[in-house]
């Protein structure tokens, strides 16, 4: 029973390609490093970007897939920031919108 409590609800999956993340103003936040069923980690594009993403901040972001340039728009809440690694929790999924 203890091992089940320590287990994540959704496993984290590494993202082998550089899916880029942008905020509503078009500012590049970074690249997706891991994703799970309820959130993702990004590697911030700079220390300044990382420091602007405070825990508890709600954002609408656009994830642009490499190659196809397909976009996905999602609402997230920043849950953690450690160095340039930023953890985000998905809140509501919305229809795709142009960047």
N, C-alpha and C positions, 0 to 999 in steps of 0.2 A: 504494500500500500504506500509506503514512504517513497519508493522509486517513482510511482505514478504522480505524486504531488510535485516532484522535482522535474518531471518531464514537461516540456513546453506543450501548449495546446496545439500549436501548429509548428511543424519543423521548419527551420530556416534553410533556404536553398540559395546556394551561391549563384550569382548572375554572371555568366561567362562573357557576355558582350557588354559594351559600354552604353547602357540606356541612360540618357541624360535627363536631369530633373530641372525644371524651371518654375519660378513662382509666377504669380499673376501679372507681374510687370515685365516678364520676359527675362529676368535676371537668372542666370544659370546658378543653381544651387550646388550641383555636383553630379556624381554618377551613382547609380544603384549598385551596392555591393552584395546585398542579401535581400531576399524577399520571403515572406511567409503568408499564410492565409489572413493574417490580421495586421500586417505592417511590413515595413522595410527599413533597411539601413542604407544610408547614403554616405559616400565619402565626399565631404564638402570640397568645393573647388578652391577654397582658400580659408585661412584661419579667420579672416574677417566675416566671411559668410557663415562659418560655423558658430562664431560668437553671436551672430544676429539671430540664430535659431534657438531661442530660449525654451526650456521645458514648459509645456502648457500652451505654447503658441499654436493657434489654429491657422492652417494655410490651405489654399486650393492650389495644387501643383499639377503640372503637366509632365508626364513621362514620355519621352520621345525614344522610340525603339531605333536602334541602329539599322542601317540598310534600308528597310522599308519606310522609315520615317513615320510610321504609324504612331498616333498619340493616344494617351489615356489620361483623362483628367480625374483626379481624386482629391477628396478633402482628407486632410491628415491633422493630427495633433503631434507636435514634437514631444517625445517622451524622455529622451536622454541625449546628452551631447558629451562626448569624451574625446578631446582633441579634435580631429577632423571627422570623426565618425558620429553620425547623427541618426538616432532611432526615431522612427515615425510610425504612428498607429493610424490605420485607415479608419475614417469616420463614416463617410457616406460616399457611395459611388455616384458619379454624375455622367451624363451623356458626353461623348467626345466633343471638344470644342477646339477650334483652331488656336494655335499659339499666338 
